């Protein structure tokens, strides 16, 4: 019984919490990260690449319906295959992906989408155009959402800070062909992260990607300094990244690696993160082009992002840290220019608000509280995703 290995935990001789965890641990140690619990699929994040686990070859066992009384090995492809067959019968399907931060929810969603996209029936002549175009568009949407809605936290360097609902529609076409469309809805964005977060965590990826992915000339046109750490809104205290350290530890434990190899230092992890930001910004630009965003609209997005950064300098200005008062004035001018408003009107909007009291024709003007100024900043961020 101790060596019993079950693809479905319901097949264990004794089903208990200890037996379930032991089964998951045993399968994980053998490189099998997926396990069934009845109709639920449990995934244990390996924190490293598992060769041969995904791709066209790995999809083959899941393309045909299993014989009665049997089921294919546990894998997200199995869930995707069941959902795809249900869609073809005209039945609504729902796949709920849940787990703690860093468990692999975002990657699992991509795996399920890739299976559905690659197995939609299209005309042979359109396989390389229609199917690939749908896949690229959905992946492009995901890339944009990751940049604007994900952030590095103390537990996960790519944590989703919002909820996402992806609707897929499969419509029958002519001669047995199919048409796949997608619609993404986002909600509950953690906009407060921009103004308030733990010292060791970052704001949304997009702000740092903008710094690392643009040239000095491009940053100067937005009024940005050489480094994100020079702006109050984006400062954070780098610490050892658990996700990076765990990945390195997993690599060290492999037979081909030296067990004495040191874990990356904080500086080395920061360089890894910088390279991620550069690569992500290039992918983001390609995704925006794929989604047919015009060049002037893309520049408008960068201007709004830069305005948010300057607004953060304006709202969280600390004379003890930045004695040059002209910095605050400069930030106000940059915010006004980037948003296309008059500097005097913007300054009045930030500093004060006007209340209208019932029965009194004269408005009452009062100074904004710090919380109200943060709300102004967050309202700009919410409009972006």
C-alpha positions in Angstrom: 0.0 0.0 0.0 2.9 2.3 0.7 4.1 2.1 -2.9 0.6 2.4 -4.4 0.4 5.2 -7.0 -3.0 6.4 -8.1 -3.7 8.7 -11.0 -7.1 9.3 -9.3 -6.9 9.8 -5.5 -10.4 8.3 -5.3 -8.8 4.9 -6.1 -6.6 4.9 -3.0 -7.2 2.0 -0.6 -7.7 4.5 2.3 -8.8 8.0 1.3 -7.7 10.5 4.0 -5.9 13.8 3.9 -2.5 12.1 4.8 -3.0 9.4 2.0 -4.0 12.1 -0.5 -0.9 14.3 0.3 1.4 11.2 0.2 0.1 10.2 -3.2 0.6 13.8 -4.6 4.1 13.9 -3.2 5.0 10.5 -4.6 3.8 11.4 -8.1 5.5 14.8 -7.9 8.8 13.2 -7.0 8.4 11.1 -10.2 7.8 14.1 -12.4 4.0 13.5 -12.6 2.6 16.8 -11.5 -1.0 16.2 -12.3 -3.4 14.0 -10.4 -7.2 13.5 -10.5 -9.5 13.7 -7.5 -12.7 12.5 -9.2 -13.5 15.3 -11.7 -11.0 17.7 -10.2 -7.5 18.0 -11.5 -4.8 18.9 -9.0 -1.6 20.5 -10.3 1.6 20.8 -8.2 3.9 23.6 -9.6 7.3 22.0 -10.5 9.0 25.4 -10.7 10.9 24.2 -13.8 10.3 22.9 -17.3 9.2 19.3 -17.6 10.3 18.0 -21.1 7.6 16.4 -23.2 4.7 17.4 -21.0 3.1 19.8 -23.5 2.9 20.3 -27.2 1.4 18.6 -30.2 2.7 15.1 -29.3 1.4 15.3 -25.8 -2.0 16.3 -27.1 -2.5 13.1 -29.1 -3.8 10.8 -26.4 -6.6 13.3 -25.6 -7.9 13.9 -29.1 -9.9 10.6 -29.1 -12.7 9.7 -26.8 -11.6 7.1 -24.2 -13.0 3.6 -24.0 -15.9 3.1 -21.5 -14.6 2.8 -18.0 -11.2 4.4 -18.7 -9.9 7.9 -18.9 -6.7 9.5 -20.2 -3.8 10.4 -17.9 -4.4 13.5 -15.7 -3.5 16.6 -17.6 -5.1 20.0 -18.4 -5.5 18.7 -21.9 -8.0 16.1 -20.6 -10.2 18.9 -19.2 -9.8 20.9 -22.4 -10.9 17.9 -24.5 -14.0 17.3 -22.4 -14.9 21.0 -22.6 -14.3 21.1 -26.4 -16.6 18.1 -26.9 -19.3 19.7 -24.8 -19.1 22.9 -26.8 -19.5 20.9 -30.1 -22.7 19.4 -28.6 -23.9 22.9 -27.9 -23.6 22.6 -24.1 -22.2 25.4 -22.0 -18.9 24.6 -20.3 -17.1 26.2 -17.4 -13.5 25.6 -16.2 -12.6 27.1 -12.8 -8.9 27.5 -12.1 -8.1 28.3 -8.5 -5.1 28.1 -6.2 -2.7 30.2 -4.1 -0.4 32.8 -5.5 2.3 31.1 -7.6 0.4 27.8 -7.9 0.3 28.2 -11.7 -3.2 29.4 -12.5 -2.1 31.7 -15.3 0.0 29.0 -17.0 -2.7 26.4 -16.7 -5.2 28.7 -18.4 -2.7 29.1 -21.3 -2.3 25.3 -21.6 -6.1 24.8 -21.8 -6.5 27.6 -24.3 -3.7 26.2 -26.5 -5.4 22.8 -26.7 -8.7 24.3 -27.7 -7.2 26.7 -30.2 -5.1 24.0 -32.0 -8.0 21.5 -32.3 -10.7 23.7 -33.7 -11.8 22.4 -37.1 -11.0 24.8 -39.9 -10.5 24.4 -43.6 -7.1 23.0 -44.5 -6.2 26.1 -46.4 -7.0 28.2 -43.4 -5.2 26.2 -40.7 -2.1 28.5 -40.9 -4.2 31.7 -41.1 -7.5 31.5 -39.3 -6.6 29.2 -36.4 -3.2 30.8 -35.9 -4.7 34.2 -36.0 -7.3 33.3 -33.3 -4.5 31.8 -31.1 -2.3 34.8 -31.6 -5.1 37.3 -30.7 -6.0 35.4 -27.5 -2.4 35.1 -26.5 -1.9 38.8 -27.3 -4.8 39.7 -25.0 -3.2 37.7 -22.3 0.2 39.5 -22.8 -1.5 42.9 -22.4 -3.4 41.8 -19.3 -0.3 40.4 -17.7 1.6 43.7 -18.1 -1.2 45.9 -16.9 -2.7 43.6 -14.2 0.2 41.5 -12.8 2.9 42.5 -10.3 5.8 41.0 -8.4 4.9 40.1 -4.8 6.7 38.4 -2.0 5.5 35.0 -3.1 5.3 35.3 -6.9 7.1 37.3 -9.4 4.1 37.3 -11.8 1.1 37.5 -9.5 -2.3 38.4 -11.1 -3.8 41.2 -9.2 -7.2 41.0 -10.8 -9.9 38.5 -11.7 -10.4 37.4 -15.3 -13.3 35.7 -17.1 -12.5 34.4 -20.6 -15.6 33.5 -22.7 -15.0 31.3 -25.8 -17.7 30.7 -28.4 -17.5 27.9 -30.8 -19.9 28.2 -33.8 -20.4 25.6 -36.5 -19.6 26.7 -40.0 -19.9 25.3 -43.5 -18.7 21.8 -44.3 -18.0 20.8 -40.7 -15.8 23.8 -40.1 -15.8 25.8 -36.8 -15.4 29.4 -35.8 -13.8 30.3 -32.4 -14.2 33.7 -30.9 -13.1 35.0 -27.5 -14.1 37.8 -25.1 -12.2 38.7 -21.9 -13.7 40.5 -18.9 -11.5 41.8 -16.1 -12.7 42.8 -12.7 -11.5 43.6 -9.1 -8.2 45.2 -10.2 -6.0 45.9 -7.1 -5.7 49.6 -8.0 -4.5 50.4 -4.5 -1.3 48.6 -5.2 0.0 51.7 -7.1 -0.3 53.9 -4.0 0.1 51.4 -1.1 1.8 48.1 -0.9 4.5 46.2 1.2 8.0 47.8 0.8 9.4 44.6 -0.9 6.7 44.4 -3.6 6.5 46.1 -6.9 3.7 48.0 -8.6 2.2 46.7 -11.8 4.7 45.3 -14.3 3.9 47.8 -17.0 5.5 50.7 -15.2 8.9 48.9 -14.9 8.6 47.5 -18.4 8.2 51.0 -19.7 11.5 52.0 -18.1 13.5 49.0 -19.2 12.0 48.7 -22.7 12.3 52.3 -23.9 15.3 54.3 -24.9 16.7 57.3 -23.0 15.3 59.6 -25.7 11.8 58.0 -25.5 11.8 58.4 -21.7 12.9 62.0 -21.9 9.9 62.8 -24.1 7.7 61.5 -21.2 9.7 63.4 -18.6 10.9 60.2 -16.9 14.2 59.7 -15.1 16.8 57.1 -16.0 15.5 54.5 -13.4 12.1 53.6 -12.0 13.6 53.9 -8.5 14.0 57.6 -9.0 10.2 58.0 -8.9 8.2 57.8 -5.6 5.4 55.6 -7.0 7.8 52.8 -8.2 10.3 52.5 -5.4 10.6 49.2 -3.6 13.2 47.4 -1.5 14.4 44.3 -3.4 14.7 41.1 -1.3 15.3 37.5 -2.1 12.7 36.4 -4.6 11.1 33.1 -3.3 10.0 32.1 -6.8 13.4 32.6 -8.4 15.1 31.0 -5.4 12.8 28.0 -5.6 13.4 27.6 -9.3 17.1 27.7 -8.8 16.9 25.2 -6.0 14.9 22.9 -8.3 17.6 23.2 -10.9 20.3 22.5 -8.4 18.5 19.3 -7.3 18.6 17.8 -10.9 21.2 15.2 -11.6 22.9 17.3 -14.2 23.5 20.2 -11.8 26.0 20.7 -9.0 24.4 20.6 -5.6 26.9 23.2 -4.3 25.8 25.9 -6.8 24.8 29.0 -4.8 21.4 30.6 -5.0 21.2 33.9 -7.0 22.0 37.0 -4.9 19.5 39.9 -4.6 21.6 41.8 -7.3 21.5 38.8 -9.6 17.8 38.4 -9.2 17.3 42.1 -9.9 19.2 41.6 -13.2 17.0 38.6 -14.0 14.0 40.7 -13.4 15.3 43.6 -15.5 15.8 41.1 -18.4 12.3 39.9 -17.9 11.0 43.5 -18.1 12.9 44.2 -21.3 11.6 41.0 -22.9 8.0 41.5 -21.7 7.9 45.0 -23.1 9.0 43.8 -26.5 6.2 41.1 -26.3 3.7 43.8 -25.2 4.5 46.0 -28.2 4.1 43.0 -30.6 0.8 42.1 -28.8 -0.6 45.7 -29.3 0.3 45.6 -33.0 -1.4 42.2 -33.3 -4.5 43.7 -31.7 -4.3 46.5 -34.3 -3.7 49.3 -31.9 -2.7 52.4 -33.8 0.8 54.0 -33.1 -0.8 57.2 -31.8 -3.0 55.3 -29.5 0.0 53.3 -28.2 1.8 56.5 -27.6 -1.2 57.8 -25.7 -1.1 54.8 -23.4 2.6 55.5 -22.6 1.7 59.1 -21.9 -1.1 58.1 -19.4 1.4 55.8 -17.7 4.0 58.5 -17.4 1.3 60.9 -16.1 0.5 58.4 -13.4 4.1 58.2 -12.4 4.5 62.0 -12.3 1.3 62.2 -10.3 2.7 59.8 -7.8 5.7 62.1 -7.4 3.3 65.0 -6.9 1.1 63.3 -4.4 3.8 61.5 -2.4 6.4 64.3 -2.5 8.5 64.2 0.7 10.7 67.3 1.3 13.1 65.4 3.5 13.9 63.0 0.7 13.7 65.5 -2.2 14.6 69.0 -1.0 14.4 70.5 -4.5 10.9 72.0 -4.6 11.1 72.5 -8.3 10.7 68.7 -8.7 7.1 69.0 -7.4 6.4 71.9 -9.8 8.0 70.0 -12.7 5.8 66.9 -11.9 2.7 69.0 -12.0 3.6 70.5 -15.4 4.4 67.1 -16.8 1.1 65.6 -15.6 -0.8 68.5 -17.2 1.1 68.3 -20.5 0.8 64.5 -20.8 -2.9 64.5 -20.0 -3.6 67.6 -22.2 -5.1 69.8 -19.4 -4.1 73.3 -18.1 -1.6 73.1 -15.3 -3.5 75.6 -13.1 -6.7 73.7 -13.5 -4.9 70.4 -12.7 -3.3 71.9 -9.6 -6.6 73.1 -8.3 -8.2 69.7 -9.0 -5.5 67.9 -7.1 -5.3 70.3 -4.1 -9.0 70.9 -3.5 -12.5 69.8 -4.2 -15.8 71.6 -4.3 -18.9 70.4 -2.5 -22.4 71.6 -3.2 -24.7 71.7 -0.2 -28.5 71.3 -0.7 -30.2 74.7 -0.3 -27.0 76.7 -0.5 -26.1 78.4 -3.8 -22.5 79.0 -2.7 -20.2 76.0 -3.2 -17.9 75.0 -0.3 -14.3 74.4 -1.3 -12.1 72.2 1.0 -8.7 70.7 0.8 -8.4 67.1 -0.4 -7.2 64.5 2.1 -4.3 62.1 1.2 -6.9 59.3 0.8 -8.8 61.4 -1.7 -5.6 62.1 -3.7 -4.8 58.4 -3.8 -8.3 57.7 -5.1 -7.6 60.2 -7.9 -4.5 58.3 -8.8 -6.3 54.9 -8.7 -9.1 56.2 -10.9 -6.5 56.7 -13.7 -5.1 53.3 -13.3 -8.4 51.5 -13.4 -9.1 53.0 -16.9 -6.0 51.4 -18.4 -6.7 47.6 -18.5 
